[in-house]
């Protein structure tokens, strides 16, 4: 009976993962960027005019100007004088998928992937993301002991209006302050709006597919106090079916992918939403040449003649680390995608993170978390193991009943149930602990899938990245052995064919685990080892208690 429950448990686990994958594929279909239009390939571009109050439209390739390099403790960044765009960002604390020694590139405008941050002003003659800016230097670096470094780029406007865009990079922060300084040198009031957007193609980044086909979300997202967290698939932008709150004075707009994100923050944590404005509008749209835009437009107050005005908007570019996300803005932690298992995954990761703060190693943290979970559910496990121990003792009597009733399965089942009733054995007593472990198992799967903290995190020896499969398959083999031992401790099925199947079942199901992340397999190995120890201990207790009863009856 126990082996049947084991099969049911594993089948349910993988069944849930399989149907989750199919559901994700239907809900979040992967978008392939269409081929460039003829105008782009021929070297000529046409730029559609924007409607009043909207950011300028785009067509063709991004134009390249002079590059301004910035190096901090967290970034290698490049700003292009064409539009003063942030065109490239390498994250120095996170390695590439195929070479952990090289920094991971999040924003880029070269090669097959386009993903940049742009800003501009709306109004006749005012600089947009296509205007040419100038900078006093071509290279900036955050020096030792320096808290921040600023990059100032300037452009001329109409009638004596002067504009400067200032990027401020701060030590140990993935937030970049982007500020506009406007000096109205004209003789009349100036009315304008500033737009801030993230521009990228619809390609899923390398390594963004998850494990066993489970797909993580890639695309734009908006958060406002009224409608909360709103993901918008690229496919909905293609069809013009995007549903999100467009006018709000708070929140943020982001581009999400597996492990990493970028976002314009309208209302940073601890600060009021963008103040002194006439309005804030979010804008998600599809652009020509397979590009998509996620941005926000801020209507600035009227700037009087000879007056100066400053407007800032923080830009987040970095990993989806929980400790970082919680400090950025309200609801920003929601970009860490645990899927529909958030209710389980989020607290599990919180406990795992708490343990990690004490031990400093994610592998040992997973082991300690497993021990904690097993301790919490030990009363249920003990009841299950007692039930299995009693059923194991009843196995010889079950064989006798089977021989007695022959092929009459109805009478055999009735006799077995009567025996269970007489001996006060619940044949379903071992199910509850396994049912409890299903959400824990899947929740941990998604916690590991979503947590960039475990990306390229080593444990010991050959395990240098807990978020990918064991390169030498040692942990899956250990898991197979532990499953076989567990099966041996369980009551054998009365059917010889079933008994043979149960012996090879651990090998059959363990094949799936050969492709799971090492951190998840580590959890399962430790879980099995502790379960074996608990089951052996409780079985010995019951056997010793029965021996004591036998001795007392003999003496009597």
C-alpha positions as CSV (number, residue, x, y, z in Angstrom):
1,X,0.0,0.0,0.0
2,X,2.8,2.5,0.9
3,X,4.5,2.0,-2.4
4,X,1.3,2.7,-4.2
5,X,1.0,5.9,-2.2
6,X,4.6,6.8,-3.1
7,X,3.8,6.3,-6.8
8,X,0.7,8.4,-6.4
9,X,2.7,11.2,-4.7
10,X,5.4,11.3,-7.3
11,X,2.9,11.1,-10.2
12,X,0.9,13.9,-8.7
13,X,4.0,16.1,-8.3
14,X,5.1,15.6,-11.9
15,X,1.6,15.8,-13.2
16,X,1.1,19.2,-11.5
17,X,4.4,20.4,-13.0
18,X,3.4,19.1,-16.5
19,X,0.0,20.8,-16.5
20,X,1.6,24.0,-15.1
21,X,4.0,24.0,-18.0
22,X,1.1,23.6,-20.5
23,X,-0.9,26.3,-18.8
24,X,2.1,28.7,-18.9
25,X,2.8,27.9,-22.6
26,X,-0.8,28.9,-23.4
27,X,-0.9,32.0,-21.2
28,X,2.6,33.3,-21.9
29,X,3.5,32.2,-25.5
30,X,7.0,33.0,-26.5
31,X,7.2,35.8,-29.0
32,X,9.7,35.6,-31.8
33,X,11.0,39.0,-33.0
34,X,9.9,39.5,-36.6
35,X,12.5,40.2,-39.2
36,X,13.5,43.8,-39.7
37,X,11.5,45.8,-42.2
38,X,12.8,46.7,-45.6
39,X,13.3,50.3,-44.5
40,X,15.5,49.2,-41.7
41,X,17.6,46.8,-43.8
42,X,18.1,49.3,-46.5
43,X,19.6,51.8,-44.1
44,X,16.7,54.3,-44.3
45,X,14.2,54.8,-41.5
46,X,10.9,56.6,-41.2
47,X,9.7,57.9,-37.9
48,X,5.9,58.1,-37.4
49,X,4.9,61.3,-35.7
50,X,3.7,60.9,-32.1
51,X,0.2,62.1,-31.0
52,X,0.2,65.1,-28.7
53,X,1.4,64.2,-25.2
54,X,2.9,60.9,-26.3
55,X,6.5,59.8,-26.7
56,X,7.9,59.8,-30.3
57,X,7.4,56.7,-32.3
58,X,10.3,54.6,-33.6
59,X,11.3,52.6,-36.7
60,X,14.6,51.1,-37.8
61,X,17.7,50.4,-35.8
62,X,19.0,52.4,-32.8
63,X,21.5,55.0,-33.9
64,X,24.9,54.9,-32.3
65,X,26.8,57.9,-31.1
66,X,29.7,58.4,-28.8
67,X,29.8,56.2,-25.8
68,X,30.2,57.4,-22.2
69,X,31.5,54.5,-19.9
70,X,30.7,54.3,-16.2
71,X,32.2,51.8,-13.8
72,X,30.9,51.4,-10.2
73,X,31.0,48.6,-7.6
74,X,27.9,47.0,-9.3
75,X,27.9,48.1,-12.9
76,X,29.8,48.5,-16.1
77,X,27.5,50.9,-17.9
78,X,27.5,52.7,-21.3
79,X,25.5,55.8,-22.1
80,X,25.2,56.9,-25.7
81,X,25.3,60.5,-26.6
82,X,22.5,59.8,-29.1
83,X,19.5,60.5,-26.9
84,X,21.7,60.1,-23.7
85,X,20.2,56.6,-23.6
86,X,21.5,53.9,-21.1
87,X,22.5,51.4,-23.8
88,X,24.5,48.8,-21.9
89,X,24.6,47.5,-18.3
90,X,26.8,44.6,-17.1
91,X,26.1,43.4,-13.6
92,X,29.4,42.8,-11.9
93,X,28.1,40.6,-9.1
94,X,26.3,38.2,-11.4
95,X,28.1,36.0,-14.0
96,X,27.0,35.0,-17.5
97,X,25.1,31.8,-17.9
98,X,27.9,30.0,-19.7
99,X,30.8,31.7,-18.0
100,X,30.4,32.8,-14.4
101,X,33.7,34.7,-14.4
102,X,32.3,37.2,-16.9
103,X,29.6,39.7,-15.9
104,X,26.0,39.2,-16.9
105,X,24.8,41.7,-19.5
106,X,21.2,42.9,-18.8
107,X,20.9,46.0,-21.1
108,X,22.4,46.0,-24.5
109,X,22.0,47.4,-28.0
110,X,24.4,45.2,-30.0
111,X,24.0,41.7,-31.4
112,X,20.7,40.0,-31.7
113,X,19.2,41.3,-28.5
114,X,17.9,44.9,-28.0
115,X,17.1,46.1,-24.4
116,X,17.8,49.7,-23.4
117,X,16.5,52.5,-21.2
118,X,15.5,55.8,-22.9
119,X,14.1,59.1,-21.9
120,X,13.1,62.3,-23.6
121,X,11.0,65.5,-23.5
122,X,7.8,66.1,-25.5
123,X,7.5,69.5,-27.1
124,X,8.6,71.3,-30.3
125,X,12.4,71.5,-30.5
126,X,13.0,69.8,-27.1
127,X,15.5,66.9,-27.0
128,X,14.1,63.3,-27.4
129,X,15.9,59.9,-27.3
130,X,17.0,60.7,-30.8
131,X,18.7,64.0,-30.1
132,X,22.5,64.5,-29.7
133,X,23.9,65.3,-26.2
134,X,27.4,66.3,-25.2
135,X,29.4,65.3,-22.1
136,X,32.5,66.8,-20.5
137,X,34.1,63.3,-20.1
138,X,33.9,60.0,-21.9
139,X,34.7,57.8,-18.8
140,X,33.5,57.9,-15.2
141,X,34.4,55.7,-12.3
142,X,33.2,55.4,-8.7
143,X,36.4,55.9,-6.8
144,X,37.2,54.1,-3.5
145,X,35.5,55.8,-0.6
146,X,33.2,57.7,-3.0
147,X,29.5,57.3,-2.4
148,X,28.2,58.2,-5.8
149,X,29.3,59.4,-9.3
150,X,27.2,61.6,-11.6
151,X,27.3,61.8,-15.4
152,X,26.0,65.1,-16.9
153,X,24.9,65.3,-20.5
154,X,23.6,68.5,-22.1
155,X,21.5,69.5,-25.1
156,X,20.2,72.7,-26.4
157,X,16.5,73.4,-26.8
158,X,14.5,76.1,-28.7
159,X,14.7,79.8,-27.9
160,X,17.5,79.7,-25.4
161,X,16.1,76.7,-23.4
162,X,18.9,74.6,-21.9
163,X,18.5,70.9,-20.9
164,X,20.7,68.6,-18.9
165,X,20.2,64.9,-18.2
166,X,22.1,63.7,-15.1
167,X,22.7,60.0,-14.3
168,X,23.7,59.4,-10.6
169,X,25.1,56.0,-9.8
170,X,25.3,55.2,-6.0
171,X,27.5,52.7,-4.2
172,X,25.8,49.4,-3.4
173,X,22.6,50.4,-5.1
174,X,20.9,49.1,-8.2
175,X,18.8,52.3,-8.4
176,X,20.2,54.9,-10.8
177,X,18.8,58.4,-10.4
178,X,17.9,60.0,-13.7
179,X,17.3,63.8,-13.4
180,X,16.3,66.4,-15.9
181,X,17.4,70.0,-15.4
182,X,15.5,72.5,-17.5
183,X,16.5,76.2,-17.6
184,X,13.9,78.3,-19.5
185,X,16.0,81.0,-21.0
186,X,13.2,82.1,-23.3
187,X,10.8,85.0,-22.8
188,X,7.7,82.8,-22.6
189,X,6.5,80.0,-20.3
190,X,7.6,76.4,-21.2
191,X,5.2,73.5,-21.1
192,X,6.5,70.0,-21.6
193,X,6.3,66.4,-20.5
194,X,9.1,63.9,-19.8
195,X,8.9,60.3,-20.9
196,X,10.8,57.4,-19.4
197,X,10.7,54.0,-21.1
198,X,12.3,50.6,-21.4
199,X,12.7,49.4,-25.0
200,X,13.4,45.7,-25.8
201,X,12.6,42.9,-28.2
202,X,10.3,40.1,-27.3
203,X,12.9,37.4,-27.2
204,X,13.1,35.1,-24.1
205,X,16.6,35.5,-22.7
206,X,19.0,32.6,-22.6
207,X,18.2,30.4,-19.6
208,X,14.8,31.9,-19.2
209,X,12.8,28.8,-19.7
210,X,13.2,27.3,-16.2
211,X,13.4,23.6,-15.7
212,X,11.5,20.7,-17.1
213,X,9.8,23.2,-19.5
214,X,8.4,25.4,-16.8
215,X,8.4,28.9,-18.2
216,X,9.1,32.1,-16.3
217,X,7.5,35.3,-17.4
218,X,9.2,37.7,-19.8
219,X,7.6,41.0,-20.6
220,X,6.3,44.3,-19.2
221,X,4.5,44.8,-15.8
222,X,2.9,47.8,-14.1
223,X,2.1,48.4,-10.5
224,X,-0.3,51.1,-9.2
225,X,-2.0,51.4,-5.8
226,X,-5.4,51.0,-7.4
227,X,-4.9,47.9,-9.7
228,X,-1.8,46.5,-8.0
229,X,0.5,44.2,-9.9
230,X,-0.4,43.8,-13.6
231,X,1.6,41.6,-16.0
232,X,1.1,42.2,-19.7
233,X,2.2,39.6,-22.2
234,X,3.9,40.6,-25.4
235,X,1.1,38.7,-27.3
236,X,-1.5,41.0,-25.8
237,X,0.5,44.1,-27.0
238,X,0.6,42.5,-30.4
239,X,-3.2,42.2,-30.4
240,X,-3.8,45.6,-28.7
241,X,-5.5,43.8,-25.8
242,X,-3.3,45.1,-23.0
243,X,-5.3,45.8,-19.8
244,X,-3.6,48.0,-17.2
245,X,-4.2,51.2,-15.3
246,X,-2.9,54.0,-17.5
247,X,-3.3,57.1,-15.3
248,X,-1.9,57.0,-11.8
249,X,0.3,59.1,-9.6
250,X,2.1,56.2,-8.0
251,X,3.7,52.9,-8.7
252,X,6.3,51.7,-11.3
253,X,6.6,50.2,-14.8
254,X,9.0,47.4,-15.5
255,X,10.4,44.9,-18.0
256,X,10.8,41.5,-16.4
257,X,12.7,38.3,-17.3
258,X,14.0,35.3,-15.4
259,X,16.1,36.5,-12.4
260,X,16.5,40.1,-13.6
261,X,14.5,43.3,-14.2
262,X,14.6,46.9,-15.0
263,X,12.0,49.5,-13.9
264,X,11.1,53.2,-13.8
265,X,10.0,54.0,-10.2
266,X,7.3,56.6,-9.9
267,X,7.0,56.3,-6.1
268,X,10.2,55.1,-4.5
269,X,10.1,53.6,-1.0
270,X,10.3,56.2,1.7
271,X,9.7,59.1,-0.7
272,X,6.5,60.6,-2.1
273,X,5.4,59.9,-5.6
274,X,6.7,62.2,-8.3
275,X,5.7,65.6,-7.0
276,X,4.9,68.9,-8.6
277,X,3.5,67.2,-11.8
278,X,0.3,67.7,-13.6
279,X,-0.2,64.0,-14.3
280,X,1.4,60.6,-14.7
281,X,0.5,58.2,-17.5
282,X,1.7,54.6,-18.1
283,X,2.2,53.5,-21.7
284,X,2.8,49.9,-22.9
285,X,2.9,49.4,-26.7
286,X,4.3,47.5,-29.6
287,X,6.7,49.3,-31.8
288,X,8.0,48.5,-35.3
289,X,10.8,46.0,-36.0
290,X,9.8,43.6,-33.2
291,X,10.3,46.0,-30.3
292,X,8.2,46.7,-27.3
293,X,8.0,49.8,-25.0
294,X,7.1,50.0,-21.4
295,X,7.2,53.5,-20.0
296,X,5.7,56.4,-18.1
297,X,4.9,60.0,-19.2
298,X,5.1,62.7,-16.6
299,X,3.5,66.1,-17.3
300,X,5.7,68.7,-15.8
301,X,4.4,72.0,-14.4
302,X,4.7,75.2,-16.4
303,X,8.2,76.6,-16.2
304,X,8.2,80.4,-16.2
305,X,10.5,82.5,-18.3
306,X,14.1,82.5,-16.9
307,X,13.1,79.9,-14.3
308,X,14.8,76.5,-13.6
309,X,13.0,73.2,-12.9
310,X,14.4,69.7,-11.9
311,X,12.6,66.4,-12.3
312,X,14.0,63.0,-11.2
313,X,12.9,59.4,-11.8
314,X,14.9,56.4,-10.3
315,X,15.7,53.6,-12.7
316,X,16.2,50.1,-11.3
317,X,18.5,47.8,-13.2
318,X,19.5,44.6,-11.5
319,X,18.7,41.2,-10.0
320,X,15.5,40.2,-8.4
321,X,17.0,39.7,-5.0
322,X,14.4,39.8,-2.2
323,X,16.5,42.0,0.1
324,X,16.9,44.5,-2.7
325,X,13.3,44.5,-4.1
326,X,11.8,45.2,-0.6
327,X,13.6,48.6,-0.5
328,X,12.7,49.9,-4.0
329,X,9.0,50.5,-4.0
330,X,5.6,49.3,-2.8
331,X,4.8,45.9,-4.4
332,X,8.1,45.7,-6.1
333,X,8.8,42.3,-4.5
334,X,6.0,40.9,-6.7
335,X,8.3,40.9,-9.7
336,X,10.0,37.8,-8.2
337,X,7.8,35.3,-10.0
338,X,6.8,32.3,-7.8
339,X,3.8,31.6,-10.1
340,X,0.6,30.4,-8.5
341,X,2.6,28.8,-5.6
342,X,3.5,32.2,-4.1
343,X,1.5,31.5,-1.0
344,X,3.8,28.6,-0.2
345,X,7.0,29.6,-2.0
346,X,7.4,33.1,-0.5
347,X,7.4,32.0,3.2
348,X,9.6,29.0,2.4
349,X,12.2,31.2,0.8
350,X,11.9,33.7,3.7
351,X,12.8,30.9,6.1
352,X,15.6,29.7,3.8
353,X,17.0,33.2,3.5
354,X,16.9,33.6,7.3
355,X,18.9,30.4,7.7
356,X,21.3,31.6,5.0
357,X,22.0,34.7,7.0
358,X,23.3,32.6,9.8
359,X,25.2,29.9,7.9
360,X,26.3,31.8,4.8
361,X,25.9,28.9,2.4
362,X,22.7,28.1,0.4
363,X,23.4,24.3,0.2
364,X,23.7,24.0,4.0
365,X,20.7,26.3,4.3
366,X,18.6,23.9,2.2
367,X,19.7,21.0,4.4
368,X,18.8,22.8,7.6
369,X,15.5,23.9,6.0
370,X,14.7,20.2,5.2
371,X,15.5,19.2,8.8
372,X,13.2,21.9,10.1
373,X,10.4,20.9,7.8
374,X,10.8,17.2,8.8
375,X,10.8,18.2,12.5
376,X,7.6,20.2,12.0
377,X,5.8,17.3,10.3
378,X,7.3,14.6,12.5
379,X,4.0,13.9,14.4
380,X,2.3,13.2,11.0
381,X,5.2,11.2,9.8
382,X,5.3,9.2,13.0
383,X,1.6,8.2,12.6
384,X,2.3,7.2,9.0
385,X,5.3,5.1,9.9
386,X,3.5,3.4,12.8
387,X,0.7,2.5,10.3
388,X,3.3,1.2,7.8
389,X,5.1,-0.8,10.5
390,X,1.8,-2.5,11.6
391,X,0.9,-3.2,8.0
392,X,4.3,-4.8,7.5
393,X,3.7,-7.1,10.4
394,X,0.4,-8.0,8.9
395,X,2.0,-9.0,5.5
396,X,2.2,-12.8,6.4
397,X,-1.4,-12.9,7.4
398,X,-2.4,-11.1,4.2
399,X,-0.6,-13.8,2.2
400,X,-2.6,-16.4,4.2
401,X,-5.8,-14.6,3.3
402,X,-4.9,-14.5,-0.3
403,X,-4.1,-18.2,-0.4
404,X,-7.4,-18.9,1.4
405,X,-9.6,-16.9,-0.9
406,X,-7.8,-17.6,-4.1
407,X,-9.0,-15.6,-7.1
408,X,-12.1,-14.3,-5.2
409,X,-10.9,-10.7,-5.0
410,X,-14.1,-9.4,-3.4
411,X,-13.9,-11.8,-0.4
412,X,-10.1,-11.2,-0.2
413,X,-10.6,-7.4,0.1
414,X,-13.4,-7.9,2.7
415,X,-11.2,-10.1,4.8
416,X,-8.3,-7.7,4.6
417,X,-10.5,-4.8,5.7
418,X,-11.8,-6.8,8.6
419,X,-8.3,-7.6,9.6
420,X,-7.4,-3.9,9.5
421,X,-10.4,-3.1,11.6
422,X,-9.5,-5.8,14.2
423,X,-5.9,-4.8,14.4
424,X,-6.9,-1.0,14.4
425,X,-4.8,-0.3,11.3
426,X,-5.6,2.6,9.0
427,X,-4.5,1.6,5.4
428,X,-4.6,5.3,4.5
429,X,-2.5,6.4,7.5
430,X,0.6,6.9,5.4
431,X,-1.1,9.2,2.9
432,X,-1.4,12.5,4.8
433,X,2.4,13.2,5.3
434,X,2.9,12.6,1.6
435,X,0.0,14.9,0.6
436,X,1.5,17.6,2.9
437,X,4.9,17.2,1.2
438,X,3.5,17.8,-2.3
439,X,2.9,21.6,-1.9
440,X,6.2,21.9,0.0
441,X,8.0,20.1,-2.7
442,X,6.5,22.2,-5.5
443,X,6.8,25.4,-3.5
444,X,10.5,24.8,-3.0
445,X,10.8,24.0,-6.7
446,X,9.4,27.4,-7.6
447,X,11.4,29.2,-4.9
448,X,14.6,27.8,-6.4
449,X,13.4,28.6,-9.9
450,X,12.6,32.2,-9.1
451,X,15.5,33.0,-6.7
452,X,18.5,34.7,-8.3
453,X,20.1,34.3,-4.9
454,X,20.8,30.6,-5.7
455,X,21.9,31.3,-9.2
456,X,25.6,30.2,-9.4
457,X,25.6,29.7,-5.6
458,X,28.0,26.9,-4.7
459,X,27.6,24.2,-2.0
460,X,30.6,21.9,-1.7
461,X,33.0,20.1,-4.0
462,X,31.6,19.7,-7.5
463,X,28.3,21.6,-6.8
464,X,29.1,25.1,-8.0
465,X,25.6,26.2,-8.9
466,X,22.6,25.0,-7.0
467,X,20.2,26.4,-9.6
468,X,21.2,23.9,-12.3
469,X,21.4,20.2,-12.5
470,X,24.3,18.2,-10.8
471,X,26.9,18.0,-13.5
472,X,28.0,14.5,-12.4
473,X,24.5,13.3,-11.4
474,X,25.8,12.2,-8.0
475,X,22.9,13.7,-6.1
476,X,20.3,12.0,-8.4
477,X,22.0,8.7,-7.9
478,X,22.0,9.1,-4.1
479,X,18.3,10.0,-4.3
480,X,17.6,6.9,-6.3
481,X,19.4,4.7,-3.7
482,X,17.5,6.4,-0.9
483,X,14.2,5.9,-2.7
484,X,15.0,2.2,-3.1
485,X,15.8,1.9,0.6
486,X,12.5,3.6,1.5
487,X,10.6,1.2,-0.8
488,X,12.3,-1.8,1.0
489,X,11.1,-0.5,4.4
490,X,7.5,-0.2,3.2
491,X,5.0,-3.1,3.4
492,X,5.4,-5.3,0.2
493,X,2.4,-5.6,-2.1
494,X,0.7,-9.0,-2.0
495,X,0.9,-9.3,-5.8
496,X,4.4,-10.6,-6.9
497,X,4.2,-8.6,-10.1
498,X,3.5,-5.4,-8.1
499,X,6.4,-6.3,-5.8
500,X,8.8,-6.5,-8.8
501,X,7.5,-3.2,-10.2
502,X,8.0,-1.5,-6.8
503,X,11.7,-2.5,-6.9
504,X,12.3,-0.8,-10.2
505,X,10.0,2.2,-9.6
506,X,12.6,4.3,-7.8
507,X,14.9,4.0,-10.8
508,X,12.1,4.9,-13.2
509,X,11.0,8.0,-11.3
510,X,14.5,9.2,-10.3
511,X,15.2,9.8,-14.0
512,X,13.2,13.0,-13.8
513,X,15.4,14.3,-11.0
514,X,18.5,14.0,-13.2
515,X,17.4,17.3,-14.8
516,X,16.2,19.1,-11.7
517,X,18.3,21.8,-10.1
518,X,20.9,20.5,-7.6
519,X,19.3,22.4,-4.8
520,X,16.0,20.7,-5.2
521,X,17.6,17.2,-5.5
522,X,19.7,18.0,-2.4
523,X,16.4,18.8,-0.5
524,X,14.9,15.5,-1.6
525,X,18.0,13.4,-0.8
526,X,18.1,14.8,2.8
527,X,14.4,14.4,3.1
528,X,14.7,10.7,2.2
529,X,17.6,10.1,4.5
530,X,15.7,11.7,7.4
531,X,12.6,9.7,6.5
532,X,14.5,6.5,6.5
533,X,16.0,7.2,9.9
534,X,12.6,8.2,11.3
535,X,10.9,5.1,9.9
536,X,13.6,2.7,11.1
537,X,13.5,4.3,14.6
538,X,9.7,4.0,14.9
539,X,9.6,0.5,13.4
540,X,12.2,-0.6,16.0
541,X,10.1,1.0,18.7
542,X,7.1,-1.0,17.7
543,X,9.0,-4.2,17.3
544,X,10.6,-3.8,20.8
545,X,7.2,-3.1,22.3
546,X,5.9,-6.3,20.7
547,X,8.9,-8.3,22.0
548,X,8.2,-6.9,25.5
549,X,4.6,-8.0,25.3
550,X,5.6,-11.5,24.1
551,X,8.1,-11.9,27.0
552,X,5.5,-10.8,29.6
553,X,2.9,-13.3,28.1
554,X,5.5,-16.1,28.2
555,X,6.4,-15.4,31.8
556,X,2.7,-15.3,32.7
